[in-house]
Structure formats: structure tokens, C-alpha cells
């Protein structure tokens, strides 16, 4: 029986080559897109799940005032482990950027963590070499990854027992390599090249004031009896918060929260978080796009199958007359749908495999198609069967319902209901396509807004060079300035503690005259010299900036406009206000116009700018930032390299550009925009394939009517308009449905940005014009072809 179904399915496949080809190509394109998207989604959802205890590991996060951060106080881990029941273990990490010296060769490393000795007992990072029970327990030990060991010593085996030097502000440390890990899985939210014992970090801080230092990432391993339900998490959080309130001698008035490890990658929008975080909203959006594209392809199948039903009506009637059951007819038509679906799957898999390199480049991934993965194969088969059954179910049920007597007498079956259903599917199909077109326009305009918005300073042609963390920073700054003075072309530069791209620092220890005792404000802060405003081309709203002509400026402050509002002052009263920070009292001498020092997803925060002209950056290494021109960029870079190497002999020279750093903050949105463009084009293309097939079928059915009209004097334009108007009406209906849905979806997406565009009416007008023009071109091709044909050929059988 199945063999008969298959044979008949192949015959019908070749009998209608055009419509079969349109179905297969549309389904294959939809499946290829869906395979790529689902691979991406699977990769995003896989983060940290390689840990055996992933379901029992939680991260502590904090909120102080309006600041939500991924780091918590240093003593929290120990206190919580001792006082809160159900916690099996805790571990801490502290980030470090430092110069590493190996055999007189220096390397600038940014992915180093201090870690507790039990870190590798909680997380499953496989060990290549070393004793797992003693790693990180030695205060002079260091653990490398395989790649780092190879970079420093040639191979992991050669690294064991060797020493390296960590350069920092505390005379550095000579460390012994005691272990080598396999390279960190790319689907780990923690990415590091080296682990240092936490004892080295604890030497650098005041543990007595530790509850006021939000510096470490802290993880909890719950025991096996912890359920992880919302109620259990709420209870755990309440216990931790009560303990924190009791032990916080600094009276920070913050809040501690518990975050499941599996949520860290996709559900974290936190300050001072690890790099490379994903976005759960984007996962949902692209999952819907994959489903939508499959739905559009499936609608094509349904439409073309129901359109062709008239040609198979007599076949159904004859089969029923000779005894075929309706269930057998349903199986026959479903077999044809499944055959088309499986052929489309094979072609779609080939297309996806060919596009994987390009997709990885666009999405910054390294996903691959593994045909030996049972889950992957099962997923593909599920897609093929699901698409085949859903796409073929209505045509199968519809065709098998024909009355054989009426069919054989030539009575048209369910013509009105069939047309209504087919038209409804076209409307749904084009509604989805138009939603994607509008979304693409909004995403493009928002990204353009981010690139071109006024961020409060001129970000172009700002070259920066990190100053190494070595020795006396004040002497280094003086030495750099002395060397730079030898080059007259270096005349527009500044020394700053942090780049104003994603400022990480913040403090609550700010007191001023008239401060509300209940105020719980966190102030980000920067240390800058007297050239800062001029080099960055910022504007002063009132007062003046730091100057060497005023000796007392070392203790004075400059605030931004938001800080003035947060402190409940105004421009007139703010100047001269006394501020105390870190036991240092000074006055507000100037107010700078607000500028963005965080990504535009976040609002501008109250900022305090401190005088670092003397080289005191409060332990921060700092940067030299030089303003240059596009024409002189290479010359400026070469000159600054000479300057750097005269002061920091044998240290690696590195540099960057402020505008490029700002662009990197929005890489996820840029990738989203590019993928939106591609998938919108593909959705419209697949929709037009179905429309092309239906237009071809409609034209073929009316070919004799067209011939008669031409004989009676109808023009080509009139015939094209007659044939096109019914389809264009459906597209217009689709626009009316798509526009409010697209507005709601994009309005929700824009709310993720503190600064964003407004959705304008012309976005919808442009999307509507695009949809109508493309639809008209698709339909009119067959209409013009039929209208220009010789009427004699179509009427000669009459």
C-alpha cells in the first residue's frame, strides 16, 4: 500500500513540474533558514549547561540605588555559606587585567581571574595536567588554559612547573604553573586564560570594609534537595538579604539577588558583568522568525495544493467510485506532502550547509551541522514531518471530501469556501512578510540613530593608548609628557582614568551640603586632567574646568547635568557646593553638559569628574587619548608608538579608537539588523513564490477569457489590471493586519534603549509600497505574458 502511495506521489510530482518546483524551492528555503536559526538558538540556550551541577548553581547579583551589578561584596560568599542552610558550597572570582612576563617576553592579558581554591570543584572545566585537589590552594600557584600554556611555553606539558610574572601595583608576583585546563568551552559565560589564587586579590583590599566593596562574582552551589522553584528562590533570597542587612557595617542599603546559572548568559543586563552576554529577547525574536518562514512556506504548499484541486477532482471521484476509503485518500495526499517535505529537507540541508560559513560570520558563532548527532537528526525529521503534515492536512482533508457523483457530473466542489480559505492564507502570509519588513526598517533606523546621535562629545579620530599597570603612575605620566613634548605634532591629548565608553566605576561615598539622608545614589566617577574637555570637544554648561592656574583644583570636582538634578540642585546653586568623597573635601567648580559614558540602552547617570592632573587615578592605570585627523592617523599612531616605547621599554604597544569601541558596544544589535535584512528578504521571496504560482494557475484558468477579451479590443493594461487587482486587494488587507502588530512588536523592542527613535508613519508607508510593488511585479509577470499572447492559440479549440 505504501509503495503505491509513493509511486502515485512521484507521478503527481512530475506531472505538475512548475508547481512542484515552487513548492520544493519555497519549502527548502524556509527549512534552510529555520535550520540555521534553530542551530543559533540551540547554541545560545546551551550556555553553561555542560556543568554537571548547572541546575544547582546560582550567581549572586546586587542592586544599589539605580545600579544593578553582577558583582557583590567580598565577604558575602563566606558569610552566606556559614549561615544559610541548603548551600553546599560557594566560590568567588575577581577580574584582573595585567601584564604577564614570561622569559622576558611581555603579554597584555585581559581575561584573568582570581579564584577560590574550590572553583574547579563547582564548575566543570576539564583538567589536562595537575592535581585537581590542590589547584589554586598555593598562594604562588597559577592555572593556565591549554592555549595560554602553548602561547607562553610552547605546549601544556612544558608549562608545568614553570614560572611567570604578574605585573601589578603591588610589586607583582612570581607564580608557579601548577595546572593546565582544557580550553574553556565557547558556550561558557566565563571566558578566561588564567586563574590566580584569591589570596593574591585579598592582599589588595581592606577586608574589614569588604561589605562596601562590590568587586567579586559569587556563585552558590545548592544541595540536591533544593528545588529551585520560584518559592524556594524567593525564600533563599530573603534569607540572604536578611543576613546582608545584619552584617553590612557600611550601611550600603543594597539588595542581593539570586540568579540561576542557566540564566546568566541570556538574562543579564547588569553593570560590571562578564563580556559576551546574549539577549533572551533576540532568541525569542529569531525563534519566531524561523517559525514564520516555515509557516510562509507551508502556506505556499496549501495554497498551490488547493488551487490544483480542481485538476484532481475526477481522480478523487474515480477512486471513491472503485471503492477507495476516505482514509486511504487522506493517506495518499499526505504521502505526497511528506514526500515534498523530505525532498525539501534534503535540499534545505544542503543550502544550510553551504551558508553556514557566511551565517557564522554574520552571527559571530562557530556552529556546525553534525549529521551524527541523534538529537539534530531527530529535530530535522520532526521539522520535515511536522511541515509535511501541517501543510498537507488541509488539502488532504479537502480533496478527500469530494462527492464522487457530483465530481463526475462536472459540478464544481466548494469553490467559494476554497477561495476564501486560500485568500485567508495569502493574507496571513503577506502579513508576516510585512511585519518583518517594518521591523527591518525600524532596526535599521535605530542602529543609524545610535551611530549618529549626539553623545555629548566628538567621538571621531580619538586614538587611545592604555598605560601599563607598572610602578609609580605619577612618574610615568610625567615621563610620558616629557617625551611627548619633543614632538610638536602631539598637541591635543589628555590623560584619563577610564574611557567614556562603558564606565565601570561607581561610589556611594559622596556627601554634600543639604543631602537627603535617605538618598541612596551611586555616582560613577572619572579622573581626568585639565585637557579632557578640550580634547573630547565637550561643552561646559556653567563654571570652569580644572586648570593648573588654580592650585586648589586637586580637591575640586566637576559634575554633569544629571548629577545636579539627582542632588536636587540647579546650575546657579550647584557651583561652589562643598562635596566630600573619600575623606577629601572640595567644591563644585563646573558643570559639563551630559554625555553618554554608557551604552544607549542605559540612561545617563550622575557623574563626578575628579582631577587627576597629578597622575593620581586612585589605582586605575589610565589612558592617553589623542585627537588626530583621518589624514594624519597613521603618522600619529607611529609617533605615539615611539613615545610609548621610550618610556615603557620592552612593553607591548597597544591602541584603540573610541568610535570603534562604541561600535563594539552594539555588535549584537548590528548582527540582529543584518540577519533581519536577510530573513525579511527571504520571507518576501518565499511569499512571492506562492503568489507567482497562484497567479500562474489563475491565468491558465482564464486563458480563453483573456483571448475573448483581446478579440473584443481589451488592452494589455486592462487585462493586467483585471488579473492583478484580486491579488493586490489581499496584500492591502495584509497591510491592515500587519501594521498594528509590527508597531506593537517594535515599540516593545525599542523600550530596551534609554535613547531611541520614534516609530514614524512613513516606516509603514514604505513597507506597504515595497510589499505592493513586489506583489504587483510578481503577479503582473504572468498577466502581461498572457495578455500579450496570441488569442488565436487560446481560442482555436473552441
N, C-alpha and C positions, 0 to 999 in steps of 0.2 A: 504493500500500500504506500509506504513512504517513498519507495523508488518511483512509483507512478506520480506522486505529488511532485517529486524533484524533477522528473522528466518534463512534466507539463509546465512547471515553473520556468525551466530553461527555454522551452519553446516560446512562452509568452515574453520572456526576456528579450529574445532575438526578434520577435515579431514586431515589437514596438521599440526599435533601437533608440530613437531620439528621446522618448520619454524615459526609457530605462537608463540611458546615459545621463540625463538630467538628474534623475533620482540618485543614481550611484555617485555622481560627482558632488552633488549637494550634500548627501549623507557623509561621504568620505571627507569632505572639507570640514563639516561640522564635527565629525569624530576626531579628526586630526587636531583641531583647536581644543576640543574637550580633553583629549589625552594630554596635551601639553599643559593645559591649565590644571588638570587634576594632579599631574605629577608635581607641579609647582605647589599646589595646595597641600599635597601629601608631605612634601619636604618642609613646608612651613609648620605643619602640625606635628612633625616628628621631633622637634627640638627638645632635647634633654630626656627623651623617653628611652634612650639607651641605658640610663641608670636603672639598676635593678630596683632601687628604692624610690623611683621617681614619684610614685603615688603617695609617699610618706615624707617627702622633703618639702619644706616651706621656707620662704625667704621673709625676713623682717624688713618692712619699709617704714618710713616716718613722714609725718607732716608737722611742720612748724609754721604757724600763720598760714600764708597762702602758698607756701613752698612744700611740694611733695617730693621726697627724695628716696633714692634706693639705698642710702646708707643710714646707719643708726649709730647710737653711742657705743663706744668701745667696750664698756663693762657689761652691756646688755646680755650678751651670749652666756657668760658665766653665771650671772645672777638668775637668769631665766631657767637655765638647766638645773640649778640647785633648788629653785623654789616652786616651779610649775610642774605638777605631775603629768605624766604621759609623754614627756620629752626624753627621748632615748639618748640624744647627743646633739651638740651644737658645734659649729665651726665658723671661723671668720676669715675674711680676705680683705686686704688693703692694697689699693693700686699704687704702682710706682712707675715713673719714667726716669730712666737713668742711663748714664754712660757705662758700658761694660768693657773692661780691658782684659784681653787675653793675649799673652805673649807680645806685649807692647802694641797690639793692634786694638784700636778702639771702635766700638759699635754703639750707636744710639738706639736704645731699645724702649719701646712704648708699651709692651704687653708683659709686664712683670707684676706678680702679686706676692705680697707677704701672706702666708697661710699658716693656720694652726696645724699642729702635728697630726691631728685626726682628719684632716681634709680628705685624704685619699681613702679613708675608711667610710666616708659618707658618699662621695662621688666615685663613679666607676670610670676612671681614666687608666687604661691598661698600662702596667709597668713592664718595660723591656729589661731593665737592669737595675739591681739594687735590692735592698731588703725592705719590703713594704712596712714591716713593723717598726722600723727605726727612721724612716724618711721624715725629714723636717723636724726631728726631735733634737738634732745637734744645732747649736746656735751658729755654727760656722758651716752648715751644710747648704747645698743648693740642689734643686732638682730641675733638670732640663727636659725639653721635648726632643724627640729624635732629630727634627730639623735644626734646632738650635745646636745640639751636640755636633751635628755634621758641619754646621757653619763655623763653629769655634775650633773643633778639634779633628775634623775630617771624618769621624764616624762615632756612633754611640759607644762602641767598645773603647775607643781611645779616650773618650771623655771621662770615664770612671776614674776617680782618684785624682784628677787634675784640678788645678785651682784657677779661679778667675777673680777679678776685682770689680766691685760695685762702687762707682764714684758718686758720692752724695755730700750733703752739707755736714756730715758728721765723721769726716776723715776717712770715709769709705770703709769697705770690708773686704778682706780676702776670704773667699769661700771655697769649700771643697765640694766637688761634684760627687754626690752620694747616690744619685739615681737618675735614670733616664726613662721618661714616659714615651709611649707611642704618640704620634702627632694627635693633637686634640681633634675629635670629630667636628666636622664643619657644622653639624646640627647641634652644637653645644652653645648655649648663650654665653658661657665663659670661654674666652679665647686667650691663651697665654703661651709664652715661650719659656718662662722660667718661674719657679716657685722658690721663695726665700722663707726662712723661719720667722714666725711672727714676733719672736723675741727681739729681732733687729728693729722692727717697727715700734715696739713698746719702749725702746730706749729713747725714741724721738718725741714722745708725748708725755704730758703730765697726767698720769693715771688717776690722781686724786680729783682732777677736774674732768675726768673722762666722760661723765654723763652730759657734758656740754659740747663734746666733740663728736659730731656726726661724720664719721670717717670710714667706717668699715661695712662691708657687705656681710650679713649674718644669716646663716642657714640653720634651720631646725630639722632634726630627724625625729619624727614621732614614732612611738612604738606601734606594734602591729595591731593593737586594739583600738587605735584612733580611727574613727570612721571617716573623717574628712567631710562630713555633711555640713551644710550651712550653719546648722545649730551648733555643731561641735566646734566649727571655726569661730563662731561668734563667742562661745564660751571661752575658748583658748585666748582669743584676743582680749576679752575683758580681764582675764587673769593677768596677762602680760601688761596691760595698761595700768591696772591697779598697782602692780609691782613697780612699774616705772614711776608712777606718781609718788610712791613712797620713798624710792631710792634717789630720785633726781634732786641732788642737793643744789644744782644750779638753777632750779625752778624755770626750766625752759618752757614748760607748758606745751609740750609737743604731744603727738599721738603716735603710737606704734601700731602697725597693721601686719597681718599675716597674709602672705601671697603664695599660692601653690606654685611649685617649681614649674609645672607644665604651663602655667600662665605667664611666666616671666618674659618669654620671647615676644609674644603677641599682644599682651595686655598691659604693657608698661609704658607709661608716658611720664617718666619720673626724672627729676634732676639728678645729675651725677650717676646716671645709670651706665652700665657697660655699653660699649659700642655695638652697632649692628642689630638693633632691635627691629622686630617686624611690626605689622599692623593688622590686628584682627579684622578691622573693618574692610581692609583690602582683600583679605582672604574671603570674606563673605561676598564682596562685590564680584570678584573674579569667579567664584563658585557659581554665582547666579548667571554670569555671562556664559559660562560653559553650558549650563542647563538651557539658557535661552537659545544659544546657537544650535544645540541639539534639537530643541523644540522647533526652531525655524526649519531645520532640515526635515524633521518629521512631518511638519505641516505640508511641506512641498510634496512629500510622498502621498499623504492623504488626499491632497487636492488633485494631484495628477491621477491617482487611482480612481477617485470618484468621478473625475471628468471623463475617464476612459470607460466608465461602467456601461455606458450605452453600447459600446462595441462588443461587450461580453455578455449582454443580456440574453441573447439567444443561446449562448453556450450554457448559461445557468439554467435556462428553460429546458434545453435538451437533456442536461444531466439530471435534473429533477424528474423529467418525464420517464427516463430509463431507470429510475429508482434510487438516485443519489440522495442521501440524507443531508439535511442542512448542516449537521456537524461535520460531515465529510467535505462539504463545500467550504465551510469555515476553515477547516484544516488546510485545504488546498490553497486558499488565498493567503492564509497566514504563512504557509510554507514559502510562497513567493516573496512575501515581505521579509521573512527571515533570510532567504537566500540573498536578496538585495542588500540586507543589512550586513551579512557576513562578508559579502564581496566588498562592500563599502568599508568595513572594518579593516580588511587587509590593505586596501588602497590607502585608507586614512593612516594606518600604522606606518606605511612606507613614507607618506608625506610628513608625518610627525618625526620620524627618524631622520629624514633629510633636513628638517627645520630645527632640530634640537640645538645645533651649534649657534644658530642665529638667536634662538629663543634664550639660550643660556647667556648670551652676550647682552641681550636686552634686559633680562631679569636679574643679571649678576648672580647666576646659580651655576651649579655643575651637575645638574640632574641628568639621568641617562635612562634609556629604555632597556630593561632587563627581562628578556623573554624567558629566563629560567626561574623568575620569581613567581611562585604559585599564586600569591595574592594578586599580583599585577595581571597575570593571565586571567584569573577568575574575574577581576574587575572589568577587563576588556570584554570577556564573554558576557558578563552581566549587562554591559552597555549595549552590545550588539543585540542580545535577546530582548532587552527592555525596549530599545528603539524599534526593533522589528515588530514586537507585539503591539506596542502603543501606536506605531504608525500604521500597521496593517489591520488593527482591530476594527476600526470603523468601516473601511472598505470591505472587509470580510463579512461583517455582520450585515452591511448594507446590500451587498451583491447577493448574499445567500438568502435574503428575504424576498426576492422577486417571485411573483406568482407565475408559474410556468405557462398557464393558459393565456394570461394577458400578454406575456412576453412574446409568445409565438404568434399571437394575433397582431403584434406590432404596436401594442399600447405602450406609451411612454410611462416609465415607472418613477414615481416620486420625484418628478422633475423639479418642482418648486422647492421641496424640502432639501433636496440635494444641493440646489444652487444656493439656498440660504446658508446651509452648513459650510459650503466651500467659501462663500463670501466672508463668513464669520472668521474662518481660519486665515484668510488673506489679511483681514483687519488686525487680527492678533499678531500675525507675522510682522506686518509693517509697523505696528505699534512698538514692538520690541526693537526693531531696527531704528526707529526714530528716537526712542529713549536713549539708545547708545550714541546716536549722532549728537543729540543735545548734550549728553554727558561729556562727549569728546570736546565739544566747543567750550563748555564750562571749565573743564580741566585745563584745556589749553590756555584760556584767558586767565585762570588763577595762577598758573605757572608763569605766564608772561607778567602778571602783576607782581609776583614775587621777585622776578628778575629785575624789574624796572622801578619798583616802588622806592620812594624816598625813605631811606633808613636812618636819616639824620646825619650822614657823613658821606663823603665821596669815596666809594669802595674801589674804584678803578686804579690800577697802576700802583698799588700798595704792596711793596716787596717786604717780607719779614724774614728775619734770621733768628732762630732760637739761640739764647745764650746758655751755654752748658752749665750744669749744676756743679760748680767746682770752686772751692776756696772762698775768698772774700769777694762778694759780688760788687761791693762799692769800689774796690781797687780795680776789678775787671772793667767796670763801667768807665772809670777814669782812664784806664789804659786804652779802651776802645775809642773813646772820644779823642784822645791824644793822637791816635793813629789816623782816625777819620779826618782830623783837621789838616792832615797832609794832602788830602785830596779835595781840592776846591769844588769839584762837581758834586760832592756829597754835602748838600746844604739844606736839605729838607727831611729831617729824620726825628724820631722820638724813641725814648726807652719806655716800655710799659711792662707791667707785670703779667697781664693776660691780653689775649686778642679779643676784641669786642665782637666775636662771632658766636660763641656759646659759653658765656662767662659762668664758671662753676662755683665761685666763692660766694659766701653769704654769712652774715653775722647778726645776732640779736643784741649784742652788747653795745647799743647806741643809746645814749641819754642826751636829752636836750631840754631846754627851758620850756616848761609848760607841757611836757609829755604826759599823755593819759596813762595812768598806772596800769590800766587794763590792756593797753596796746601790746600786741604781740607781732611786731613787724620784723621781717627778715630783710636785711639790706645787702644785696650784692655789692662788692667793692673792688676797685681797681687802684693800683699805684702807678702813677704816670709822672713824667717830667713836664717842664714848662712849655715844651714844644707840641704837646699832644693835640690840643685843639687846632693849631695851625696845620700840622701835618695831615690830620684827618679831615680838615675843612669842616669843622663843626661850628655851630653858632652859639654864642652866649646870649641868653635872654636878659641877664642882669648881672651887674658886678663885673668882676675881672677874673682872670685865670691866674695860676701860680706864676710867680716871677722871681728871678734871682735878686731883683732890686728890693724885695721885701724879706728881710731875714726871718720874720715870724711865720712865713708861709709853710715852714716844715710841719707845723702842727695844724694848719688850717685845712678847710675842706671846700670842695665844690660839689653841689648836688644837681641832680636832674629835675625836670619839672614834676615828674611823678613822685619823687621823694618829698618835694614841697607839699604836694596835695596830701600824701599819706601822713605827713607830720602835722597836717591841718594848719599850715602856714600859707602865706601868699608871698608874691615876689617882693613886695615892699617890706614886709616884716621879717622875711627869711634872712636877708643879708644882715650879718652881724650876730645872728643867733649862735649861742655857745653850744658846742657839741663835744661830748666826751666819748671816746672809743679807746678801748684797751688802755685805760688809765691815762689817756692823752687828751687834753682839752684844747680845742681851737675854735675858731669862728668860721661861719659860712661866708666866703668871700665872693662866690659866684654861683650862678645858676646856668647850666648848659641846657640847650634845647634837647628834648627827648630824642634818643637814638636807640635803635634796636641792637641789643647785645645778646639776644636770644633768638632762636628760630621764630618765624612769624606765627607759628601755631600758639605761641605764648605771648601774653600781653607784656608790655614794658613794665619792669619792676622798679621800685625806688632804688636809685643807685647813689652810692657815695664814692667820690673820686678823691683819692688821697695823694699827697705829694711824695713822690719817690725820686725826686731830683738828686738826692744824696746817694742813691743806689740802694736804699733800704726798701726792699719789696716784701718784707715780712716773710722771708724764707722762700718766696717764689723766684724762680730763675729769671723769667722775663724774656723779652724780645726786643730786637732793634727793628723798627718799622721805618722804611724809607719810601718817600713818594718820588716816583720817577715818571717817565713818559713811555709810551709804547715804542717810540723810535729809539730811545736810549736804554731799553730794558736790559738787553744783553750786556751792554757796557757797564751799567750799574751793578748787574749781578757779578761780573768779573771783578769789579773794583771792591765790592763788599766781600768777596771771597778772599782777596788779598788782605784786606783789613782783618778779617776773622783769623786767618792763618798766621798773621803776625802776633796776635795775642794768644790764641789757643793753638799752639804748635802741636801737630800730630792728631788733633781732634777732627773728626769728620765734619765737613761743612754741609749744612742742610738749609733749605729755604722753602718758602711758600709764598702764595699770593692770597690776600684777604678775599678777593672776589671769588677765587676758586674754592676756598674753604666755605664761603657762604653757599655756593652752588652745591657742594657736597652735603650740606645740611638737608637738601631737598631731593636727594637722589631717589628716594622711594617714590616721591610724587612724580618726578620726571620719568621714572620707569613706568609708573602707572599710566601717565599720559601717552607714552609711546605704545604701550600694549593696548590701551583704549583705542588709539587710532587704528591699529591693525585689526582688532576684533570688530570694530564698528564697520570698517570697510568689508570685512569678510561676511558679517551678518547681512549687510545690504546686498552683497554679491549673491549670497545663497538665496535671499528673498527674491532677488530678480531672476534667478534661475527658475524658480517655481512660477513666477509671473510670466516669464518667457514661454514656459511650457503651456500654461493655460491660455495665453494669447495665441500661441500656435494652434492649439486644439480648437479654440473658438473661431479662429479664422478659417480653419479647414472645414468646420461645420457649416460656415456661412459662405463658402466659396461661390456657390451658384447664385446666392442672393447678391453678392458683390458683382458677379458677372451681369446680372439683370440690371442692377443699378447703373453700371457703366454704360450698358447699351442704351439706357434711358437718359444718359447725359450727366450722371453724377461725377463730380470732380474727385481727384485723388485726395485733396484736403478734406472734402466732405466725408469720404469713406473712412479715412484715417480717424477723423473726429468721432464718427459713429462707433467704430470698433474700440476706440480708446476710452471713451467717456465713462463706460461702466466700470472699468478698472480704476480710473482716476478717482471716481467717486469713493471707492473703497479706501484708497490711500488717504483721501481727505478725512474720512471717518476715523482712520487710524491716527491721524494727527490730533484730532479732538480728544482721543483717549490718551495718547502718549504724552501730550504736553503737560497736563497736571501731574501725572506720575513722575515725569522727568524733573519737573520743578521741585517736587517733594523730595526726591532722592538726592538731587544735587544740593538742595538747601541744607539737608542733613549733613552732607559731606563737607560743605563749606564751614559749618559750625565748628569743625576741628581746628580752624585757623582763627586766631585772635584778630588778624587783619586779612580781609578777603574782599573780593569783588561783590557787586550786586548782580543778581541774575536779571538781565535785560530782555525786553520783549523781542529784540532783533535776533537773539540766540534762537528763539523758537521759529521766527520767520525764516532765518537762514536754513535751519534744519528742515522746515517744511518745503522750501524751494528745492533743496537738494533731493529730498525724497520724491517730490512730484516730477522734477526734471528727469531723474534716473528712471522712475517708473514709466514716464511717457516715452523715453528713448527705448526702453525695453519692449514696451507694448507696440509702439509705432513701427518698429523694425519689421515685424511680421505684417502689420497693417499696410504699410507702404508697399511691401513686396506683393501682397495680394491685390492692392488697389492698382498697381501698375502692370499686373499680369494681363494677358490677352483674354478677353471674355469668351472668345470662341472656344478656347480649350476647356473652360469650365462648363459651357452650355452645350457642348457637342453631343452629350449623351441624352439630352432632352428631346 
